[in-house]
Amino acid sequence: MSSTKPPNENEIPKERKPGLRSVQTTMLFRAVNPELFIKPNKPVMAFGLIAVTLCVAYLGYLHATVENKKDLYEAIDSEGSRYMRRKTSKWD
């Protein structure tokens, strides 16, 4: 009898690698889709997530403050002092 065992169906051969790293592709495909071939870098991903979150929060803050200042303008009374006043419609 030979000492070689038949390959088990649940066993992954050692020469096979998961993902697309083992598939033969062109350099153009690798250049256009680098995320498929590069291992994920957790610190860079965390930094990017925080940066995008802060940018969206800042845009939301700007939008909220513009909404509050939209109806205000600086008015000058007869004595020459300045004060903030809400815009009113002539139709009211």
Protein Blocks (a to p, Z undefined) as FASTA:
>chain_A
ZZbdcddfklccfkbcghjklpccdfklmmmmmmlmpccdfklmmmmmmmmmmmmmmmmm
mmmmmmmmmmgccdddfkopacddddddfkZZ
